[in-house]
Amino acid sequence: MEMKKWWLAAVAAIMATSGCAKEETEQKQSLQGANLLRTHTSGTAKHAELNQGPAERAASYLRGRDDVRDVVAVNSGDRLLVAYQIPHMKRWSRKQIEKDIDQKLRGMFPGYDVVSSSDLKIFWKTKELKANMDNRRWDERKVNREIRRIEKLSKEQT
């Protein structure tokens, strides 16, 4: 009988530790607890061979707003892709914030095809694109292809 209790305790301990093992990974991917800290990524692909001036200006503008938590921006040719996160407590006015940001960005960059999104998946994909531009030195054609793919994804989800 004593051995059964010991095995039951061991199995319960293993289940408890394995159940919590992925919690950190999932918390990084979700917005839970994110409103406790205001964090920022670098925002643009500065080290890429492509001129990221418009993306840098868009990211710095959005970082100055208090209704935006984090920003990633990439541009190539006449395309500007801006992804941002809205703090959890401001999500009740999400549509108005998105509309305002979209209008401001289109006004700031009239010669660009501006795609802006507060969708978390679009934010992740844009951040991944920025990292690839930093690491792999992508050319403009490949960046344009990825921006179009992300733009298509953002239109599918809306």
C-alpha positions as CSV (number, residue, x, y, z in Angstrom):
1,M,0.0,0.0,0.0
2,E,2.9,2.3,0.9
3,M,4.4,1.8,-2.6
4,K,1.2,2.8,-4.4
5,K,1.1,6.1,-2.5
6,W,4.7,6.7,-3.4
7,W,4.0,6.0,-7.1
8,L,0.9,8.2,-7.1
9,A,2.8,11.1,-5.6
10,A,5.6,10.6,-8.2
11,V,3.2,10.5,-11.1
12,A,1.3,13.6,-9.8
13,A,4.6,15.5,-9.5
14,I,5.7,14.6,-13.0
15,M,2.3,15.6,-14.4
16,A,2.4,18.9,-12.6
17,T,5.8,19.8,-13.8
18,S,5.2,18.7,-17.4
19,G,1.9,20.6,-17.5
20,C,3.6,23.9,-16.5
21,A,6.6,23.4,-18.8
22,K,5.0,25.2,-21.8
23,E,3.5,28.0,-19.8
24,E,6.5,30.4,-20.4
25,T,6.4,29.8,-24.1
26,E,2.7,30.4,-24.4
27,Q,2.8,33.5,-22.2
28,K,5.5,35.0,-24.5
29,Q,3.1,34.4,-27.5
30,S,0.0,35.8,-25.9
31,L,-0.7,39.3,-24.6
32,Q,-1.5,38.1,-21.1
33,G,0.5,40.0,-18.6
34,A,1.9,42.2,-21.3
35,N,0.2,45.3,-20.1
36,L,2.4,45.2,-16.9
37,L,5.5,46.4,-18.9
38,R,5.8,48.7,-21.8
39,T,8.3,47.0,-24.1
40,H,9.5,47.9,-27.6
41,T,11.3,46.1,-30.3
42,S,13.9,47.9,-32.4
43,G,11.0,48.6,-34.9
44,T,12.7,48.5,-38.3
45,A,15.2,46.5,-40.2
46,K,18.0,49.0,-40.0
47,H,20.9,46.7,-41.1
48,A,19.2,45.7,-44.3
49,E,20.5,46.9,-47.6
50,L,17.2,48.4,-48.4
51,N,16.4,52.0,-47.3
52,Q,14.2,51.7,-44.2
53,G,13.7,55.5,-43.7
54,P,9.9,55.5,-44.1
55,A,9.6,52.4,-41.9
56,E,11.7,54.1,-39.2
57,R,9.6,57.3,-39.3
58,A,6.4,55.2,-39.1
59,A,7.7,53.2,-36.2
60,S,8.9,56.3,-34.3
61,Y,5.5,58.0,-34.8
62,L,3.6,55.0,-33.5
63,R,6.0,54.6,-30.5
64,G,5.1,58.1,-29.5
65,R,1.4,57.2,-29.1
66,D,0.1,56.0,-25.8
67,D,-2.4,53.6,-27.4
68,V,0.3,51.5,-29.1
69,R,2.4,49.1,-27.1
70,D,4.9,47.7,-29.7
71,V,5.7,48.4,-33.3
72,V,7.4,46.7,-36.2
73,A,7.7,48.3,-39.6
74,V,9.3,47.3,-42.9
75,N,9.2,49.0,-46.3
76,S,10.3,48.0,-49.8
77,G,9.8,49.9,-52.9
78,D,6.5,51.6,-52.6
79,R,5.1,49.3,-50.0
80,L,5.1,50.0,-46.2
81,L,4.0,47.3,-43.8
82,V,3.4,48.4,-40.2
83,A,2.3,46.0,-37.5
84,Y,1.6,47.2,-33.9
85,Q,0.1,45.9,-30.7
86,I,-2.6,47.7,-28.7
87,P,-2.5,47.5,-24.9
88,H,-5.0,45.2,-23.4
89,M,-6.9,48.0,-21.6
90,K,-7.4,50.0,-24.8
91,R,-8.8,47.2,-26.9
92,W,-12.4,48.4,-26.3
93,S,-11.6,51.2,-28.8
94,R,-9.5,49.1,-31.1
95,K,-11.5,49.9,-34.3
96,Q,-11.2,53.6,-33.7
97,I,-7.4,53.3,-33.0
98,E,-6.9,51.3,-36.1
99,K,-8.8,53.7,-38.3
100,D,-6.9,56.7,-36.8
101,I,-3.5,55.1,-37.3
102,D,-4.3,54.0,-40.8
103,Q,-5.4,57.5,-41.8
104,K,-2.3,59.1,-40.2
105,L,0.1,56.7,-41.9
106,R,-1.6,57.2,-45.3
107,G,-1.3,61.0,-44.8
108,M,2.4,60.7,-43.8
109,F,3.3,58.5,-46.7
110,P,1.1,59.4,-49.7
111,G,3.4,57.7,-52.3
112,Y,3.4,54.3,-50.4
113,D,0.9,51.5,-50.4
114,V,0.5,51.4,-46.6
115,V,-0.6,48.2,-44.9
116,S,-1.2,48.6,-41.1
117,S,-2.5,46.0,-38.7
118,S,-3.0,45.4,-35.0
119,D,-3.5,41.7,-35.5
120,L,-1.0,39.6,-33.4
121,K,-0.3,37.1,-36.1
122,I,0.6,39.9,-38.6
123,F,2.8,41.4,-35.9
124,W,4.7,38.1,-35.5
125,K,5.0,37.6,-39.3
126,T,6.3,41.2,-39.8
127,K,8.7,40.8,-36.9
128,E,10.0,37.5,-38.5
129,L,10.4,39.4,-41.9
130,K,12.4,42.1,-40.2
131,A,14.6,39.5,-38.5
132,N,15.1,37.8,-41.9
133,M,16.0,41.1,-43.5
134,D,18.6,41.7,-40.7
135,N,20.1,38.2,-40.9
136,R,19.9,37.2,-44.5
137,R,20.3,40.4,-46.4
138,W,17.3,39.8,-48.6
139,D,16.9,41.7,-51.8
140,E,14.0,44.0,-52.6
141,R,12.1,41.5,-54.8
142,K,12.0,38.9,-52.0
143,V,11.0,41.5,-49.4
144,N,8.2,42.7,-51.7
145,R,7.0,39.1,-52.1
146,E,6.9,38.6,-48.3
147,I,5.1,41.9,-47.8
148,R,2.5,40.9,-50.3
149,R,2.0,37.5,-48.6
150,I,1.6,39.2,-45.2
151,E,-0.8,41.7,-46.7
152,K,-2.9,38.9,-48.3
153,L,-2.9,37.2,-44.9
154,S,-4.1,40.4,-43.2
155,K,-7.0,40.8,-45.7
156,E,-8.0,37.1,-45.2
157,Q,-8.4,37.5,-41.5
158,T,-10.5,40.7,-41.7
